[in-house]
Amino acid sequence: MMDETAQVQPSAPENERATPAREKESLSTPALSRGEITRQRILEAAEAVFGELGYYEASISEITRRAGVAQGTFYIYFRTKRDIFVELVRDLGRRLREASAAATAGLTDRLEIERQGFIAFFRFAAAHCSIYRIVEEAERVAPEAAQEYYQSISRGYARGLRAAMEAGQVRPMDAETLAYALMGIGHFLALRWIVWPQLSATAGPAVEASAAARQSDQSAEQVLPPQVFETLMEFITHGLAPTLPSSSPSTRDRAGSSPAERGQEANPPEPQP
């Protein structure tokens, strides 16, 4: 999917005791300062609270309670509930782009970049199902943040697709249109096979399967049902092919003439008396 590395957020003040982040850091990620760790804990708590309660029901007191910090500490990093909400949308977008960039680093074949990028996206969606509710609410609460979330993904995505077109790996098309089309495919496949099962109280086995996929080292494709992922890749493979398959010529080429011309040949005018 996308393949753009995000910029790291600026360091926050160092005034809290160091606490391990809940998510494993990449081996290549520099060590975080105590202030950065505290800030990240607050953002992670905010992700859980906004994801569960929604923006309007969420409160700063609940966020700080889950983060294990005093309310005064919250205001060192964020001014208001809206401020942390906007920053959370940015943070989720940055982490998603970083996950994709790490998964596709060093790859040059566009189809393999698409495969690994989509795998990274689906794994991220499985681990952060609340991102759907948060970004959807951002369209009403902070539309500029929601717009930037999608645009920051599409810019890098379109840039990679454009480079693949110049290299002859993808047939020439409008790169931005193609980027948004592929983003939409990933969005709705994750919604259907990852987010909805986790939200459904009657989909116990599906929830357990998604949780297992997040917590184990199994193949990333298994986050989605295998046939779903392979159907996606089959569609992308043929959709991005540099040239149309020889078995699928254009409407004119199939018969060597246009439909109107073929109709004239099949139904020649009757001879006049």
N, C-alpha and C positions, 0 to 999 in steps of 0.2 A: 504494500500500500504506500503510504507516504514515506519519504526518506530524507527528512530535514532534521538537523540537530538544533535543539533550542538553546538559547542562551541561559546560563545559570543565573538565578536570582541573586541580587546583592546580599552581602552578609548582614545579619541582624545583630543587635547588641548582645554582648556576652554577659549575662547576669543570672543564668540558671545552671543548676547542677546538670552535668551531662547525663543523658538517658539514651539508651540505644533506640534507634528508629525502628518502627514496627516492620518496615519492609527491608529486605536485604539490600545492601548497597553493592553496586557493581565493583569489581576489583579495580577498575580503572577510575572510579570516582574518588576525588580527593576527600580527605577526612573533613568532616564538618565541624565548625566551631560550636561551642556550647549554645551560643545564641541562635545559630542556624538550626541546631537540633531542637531547641525549644519552639522556635517558630514553626518547624515542620510538624512537631507534635500537635500544635494548635491547629494547623491546617488539616491534619489527618482526622482530628476530632471533629472539625467543622465538616469535613466530607461525610462522616458518619451521621452527624446531627442533621445537616441539610438534606442528606439522602433519605433519612428516615422520616423526618418531620416536615420537610419542606421549608422554604425560606421564611414564610410568615409565622409559622409555629416555632421555629428555631429561636434560641435565645443565647446570648453571650454567656450567661451563667451556666447553661447546659454544656456549651462548648468547653469552657474552662474546667468544669467538673470532670468531663471525660478526658481532657488533656492532662489533668492533675496539676494545674497551675492556678495561682490566685488570679482574681479578676483584674487586679492591678497590672499583672504581667501581660495580660491580653492587650492592654492599651499601650504598652511599649512597642508593640508590633503593628497593631491595627487600630484605627480610630473608631470605626462603627461596624455594625453587623454587615452593612452593605459593602464596606471596604473589604472585609475578609471574604465575603461571598465572591466579589469580583476577583480578588487575588486567588481564590480557590479555583475558579474557572481557568485562569491563566496557568496556575500550577498544574492542573490536570492536563491541559493541552500541552504544556511543556514536557511533562513526564511521558505522555503518549508519544510525542514526536521523538523523544530520546529513546524510548523502547524500540520504536520502529527503526531509527537510525542505527542503533546497536545491532539489531537483527539483520540489517542489510549491508552493514559495513564490509567493504572489500568486494562486494558482488558487482559484476558488470553485465550479466545477462538480465534483460528486463523482465522476462517471465519469472526467473528465480527471485528477482527483487520483489515482484508482485506476490509471489507465494510466501516468502518469508515476511514481507511487510504485513500481509493479511493475517498470517499466523500470530505475529506480535500484537496486532490490533485486537484479535479475538481473545487472546490471553489477557490483555489489559482490560478489555470489557468484562471478562469473567471475574477478574479480581476487583473491578471498580464498577459494579452495576449501577451504583448511585450516580455515575456520571451522566446517565441519560436524563434522570430527573433534574439534576443540577443545571445542565446546559439548557434543557427545555425551559426551566424557570428563569434562567438568565435572559431568555428572549423577551421576557416581560419585565423583570426587575432591573436588568442591566443589559439592554440590547447591544450596546457597543462591545461588551465583553463577549457575548455570544457570537457576534459577527466576527470579531477578531479570532475567536477560538477556531472557527471554520476556515477563515482566510489564512491563518498562520499554517494550517495543515495543507490547504490547497496550493499555496505558493511553492512550497518545496516539492509537492507532488507533481505539479505542472512542470516545474523546472526539470525534474528527472524524466518525465515523459517526453519533454521537448528534446532532451539530450538523446534519448533512445530513438526518437524519430530521425534526428540528424545522423545517428549511427546506422540507420537502416534496419533497426530491430522492431520498430513499430511503424505502421504506415502513416503517412502524414494526415493529421487531423488537428482540430483546435485543442490544444493541450489543456487549457483551463476547463473547457466543457467536459473533456474526457476525465479530468481529475475529479470534478464534482460528481460525474456519473458513477465513477468507481467508488468514491466515498459514500454515495448514497446506497450502493449495493452492500457495502460492508456494514453500514449503519443498520439497515433493515434486517440483514441476516443475523446480526448480533442481537437485535431486538427480539426476533422470532425464536431463535434457538438458545439464547443465553439469558437475556434479561427476563422475558416473560416466564420461562420455567422457574426461575429463582423467585419470582414474585407470586407465583401461583401456589396456594396452600395445598392444592390437590395434586401437584406434580412432585411428590416426594422423591421418587427415583431420579427424576431429572435434576432436582436440586442437589442430591447427593453426588450425582455424576459430575455436575459442574464444580462442586466443591472439591471433589477428588482431583479434577483436572487442574485446579488452581494450586493445590497443595502438594502435588507429586511431580516427578520428573518425567512423566509420560509424554509421548509425542504431542506437540502443540496442536496438530490437526484434530486431536481427539476432543478438544474443547467444543467443536461442532460435530454433529453426526458425520461420519466419513463421506457418505454420499452427497451431503450438502457441500462440503469443502471441495470435493472433486468436481461436482457440477459447476461450482464457482470458477475453478481453475480451467475447466474445459471451455466455459464461456469466455473467459479472459483470453485464453490461448488463441481462440479463433477470432475474437473481437479485435485483438491487437495485431494479428498477423500482418506482416509487411505487404503481402499481396493477397487478393481474394483467391481461395482454393480453385484449382482448375476445374473441379467438379461443380463449381457454383458460378458460372459466367453470368454476365449482366443479362438483363431482360432482352436487350437487342442481340447480344452475341449468341444466345441459345439457339435462335433460329436464323441468325444472320440478317434479321430485319426487325423493324419495329412491330408492335402488336397491330397497328393499323395496316401496315404493309402485308402482314401475314393474313389479316382478315380479307384483304382484297384478293390475295392469291387463293385462299380457301373458298371464296365465294365470288368467282369471276362474274362480271355482268352478263346477264342473259342476252343472247343475240337478238338484235332488233329484227322484226319481221320485214 
